[in-house]
Amino acid sequence: MQKAAVLEKINEIPVVKEIEDDIIEENEILIEQIETGICYRDILTMKGFFPRLTLPIVPGHEISGIIRKVGSNVTKFREGDRVSSLIYVPCGECEYCKSGRENLCRNKRTFGETLNGSYRKMIKTTEISLVKVPSGVPEEAAVISACVTGMIVQALETAGKIMEGNTVLITGSGGGVGAHAVQVARALGGTVIAETSSNWKSELLEKMGADHVITKENMIQKVKDLTNGQGVDIALETVGAPTFNESFRSLKFGGRVVVIGNVDVNPVSLPLGNLILKGNSIVGSISSTRRDMRKALKLSRDGKIRPIVGKTFTLDSVGEAYRAMENREIFGRAFIKL
């Protein structure tokens, strides 16, 4: 038996209780975690936003730790290896998995939604979900290498390679994803304009490497003023509907928006004239691949990005963590010490 937080009902905080230990199959691996991250997606899961959700479920999908047991068919990992996991288990057989785009796998099972997740110390996953963590990578950086930093690498590469001098607008930059996106965009060569709705986070974002920090109010004009009237090359949309219009209208000719967040399920309107006449593009990006994770871990190992630990909670205080995140009281990422 082990202690875990379990989501039993929609719109109710996960309950801490004892659950049965996992029994690993021949292709599975048992990992001992030190800590796990809390993602805003976990809050949306609690609210029932994901139709494939099965209850009861252990939430959480940010997984890293030491391998304690391997199944008989596991060949690439062994006990004692330090690893990080994708937030899902891909099928390994479809066209997407075989082409290295496992984030698009239609048969994947997601931790915290269809598989018991990371709000516990011991968790099982599969060989095809794991990458080895290089020495010198901080534990928090390993924990968020799939859902946060690897996801940002995936998104920025989906938008097109950042060229030296390209300007990148990042919305919601005071959040757990946005604050790390500032660092990743800078590490990849971009000039960063960070948007935040929390004035108290502005100075912190500058310390993270943001070249400019702005608020949503008159955002389009502020962006134009900072880019000599041209607009940005890339807008990384981590918020969704509340800021999408401003992001789109802040693009230069040929600029592109890549959407990775959607805190509001309401649809957005799209001015097709602007899209056509300015040659803009809009793309969505989902999760990360093992290749993205390796790139993110290398950036962490080389000191080009670092984890921003907003606050660390105990398993018993998950409700407190959720409330703090919804109230925008945390700069960076929230973690659970296990």
Secondary structure, DSSP 4 states (H G I P E B T S, - for coil): -EEEEEB-STTSPPEEEEEPPP---TTEEEEE-SEEEE-HHHHHHHTT--TT--SSB------EEEEEEE-TT--S--TT-EEEE-SEE--S-SHHHHTT-GGG-TT-EEBTTTB--SSBSEEEEEGGGEEEPPTT--HHHHHTTTTTHHHHHHHHHHS-PPPTT-EEEETTTTSHHHHHHHHHHHHTT-EEEEE-S-GGGHHHHHHTT-SEEE-STTHHHHHHHHTTTS-EEEEEESS-HHHHHHHHHTEEEEEEEEE---S--S-----HHHHHHTT-EEEE--S--HHHHHHHHHHHHTTSS---EEEEEEGGGHHHHHHHHHTT--SSEEEEE-
